[in-house]
């Protein structure tokens, strides 16, 4: 389910594509390596949502380094099937390519910023037009590159679904005509490209998109749709420093009982600086650890059959008695009762 928290962020998979393309194009890394969400533990975590501003900055640096058409093509080349996670397979696993792109449009927030990006599909007799709308605050060149890439991505995925290269009837780009657009002709598989159009779109014969998908497996599309929804529902949007801290704390917690010094080292700051930043954000180390433990314990009680002793050990409590006291403080009940009911009452303040 898309929430307000997802706005202003994109999937880490899409950000990885931007980084990989920038490297291929020789864009100096010092211009973007420090940006929020590009630390390896966040960039390589598919549950993290990177700030849209990070991807925008990489695109702007890239188009300052090469023509926008080169960035469009580089991004498309890096977009092999699966590069964008389960969203890619929504297109290739539906009964027809048209149904696949409709599923992808309905779940576009799984990869793109739901606050700025929209994927629209329009049927008009013999033709189907797929339009990409991007309203992010990008420089002109970067915006052209993103629009050009998006259309190339849709052409590639639909062709993969059909198991043959689909030739579009026409392409329209809300971009100024470049000096040369040979690369775009090759990318889309057509010379019928109109520039300076009101919208960016790619149009196919309806018969091509309504033909059965050769590799269609009944039931698979439903499973993938459910997985896409779950991925978005559990995603962690990185909007600012506190989000960054909390994802770092969670990653440290996965390895061992989190400590202030270990978390500070992971964030490349001193323990004193970390405490000061938490204070500036109206929270404390103890509050954050307690909140993380509460979420983990609640999940383990609901989703596993682990004993109370095992959950206490996994969560960093000395024994089951300490865990019971914590659950009583949070929810006013016992771990056993919480497990039976299957849901938590409103938690008390930590």
C-alpha positions, 0 to 999 in steps of 0.5 A, a space after each residue: 500500500 502506498 503511503 505518504 511516507 513513500 513520496 519523495 523516495 524511489 526504490 534502491 534498485 532504481 538508485 543502483 541503476 543510476 549509480 551504475 550508469 554514472 560509473 559507466 559514463 565516467 561521472 566522478 564519484 566524489 560528486 554523489 558518493 556522500 548522498 543519503 542512501 548511497 552507503 552500501 548497507 542502504 543501496 544494496 538493501 531492497 527494503 530501503 527507499 532512497 530519497 528521490 533527491 539522490 537520484 535526481 542529483 546523480 542524473 544531473 551530474 551525469 547529464 552535465 558530463 555527457 549528452 542526455 541521450 547517452 544517459 538514457 541509453 546507459 540506464 536502459 543497458 543496465 536494466 536487464 530483467 530483474 534489475 528493478 526487482 519484482 516490478 520487472 516480472 509483473 510485466 513479463 509474467 502476466 497473461 498478455 504484455 498489455 495486462 503486464 504493463 497495466 499491473 506495472 502501472 498499478 504498482 509503479 510506486 514499487 520502483 518510482 516516486 509516487 509523488 512525481 512519477 506516473 505510468 499511464 496506459 491508453 487504448 485507442 482502437 488499434 493502438 496502445 499508448 504508454 505515457 510516462 509523466 515525471 513532475 520532479 524538479 529536475 534540470 532540463 537535460 536530466 528530465 530529458 534523460 529520465 523520460 527517454 530512459 523510461 520509454 526505452 525500459 517499457 519497450 524492452 520489458 514488453 519485448 521480453 514479455 512477448 519473446 520478440 522485439 516489438 517495434 513501436 508505431 511511434 515515440 513522442 518525447 517531451 524533450 528538445 531534439 538532440 543533434 544526433 538521435 541514432 542511439 534513441 533510434 536503436 533504443 526504441 527500434 524506430 525512427 518515428 520519434 517526435 521531439 518537443 511533444 507535450 508528453 513522453 509516450 511510446 505507442 504499440 499495435 494493440 494486437 502485439 500487446 494483446 497476444 498471449 505471453 509465451 512463458 505465462 504460468 497460471 497463478 504466478 502473476 497473482 503471487 508476484 502482485 502480492 509480493 510487490 504489495 508486501 515489498 512496498 508495505 515493508 519498505 523503509 523510506 530514507 527521508 533524512 538523518 533519523 531514517 538513516 540512523 534507524 536503518 543502520 541500527 536495524 542492520 547492527 541489530 541483525 548481527 548482534 545486540 546493538 551498541 552505541 559505539 558499534 552503530 556510531 562506527 557504522 555511520 562513521 561518526 563518534 558516539 558523542 556526535 551520534 548522541 547529540 544528533 539523536 537529541 537534536 531529533 527529539 529522541 535518545 539511544 535508549 528510546 530507539 533501541 527499545 522501539 526496535 526491540 518492541 517491533 522485533 518482539 511483536 513480529 516474532 510473537 506473531 510470525 514464529 513459534 519460538 519460545 519466550 526464552 528464545 525470543 528474549 535471547 534473540 532480542 537482547 533481554 537477560 531472560 524471559 522475565 525481563 521480556 515479560 516485563 517489557 511486553 507488559 509495559 508496552 501493551 499492558 498484557 503478557 507475551 502469551 496473550 499477545 501471541 494468542 490475539 494476533 494483534 497488539 493494542 496501542 503501545 504505551 510511550 517508551 
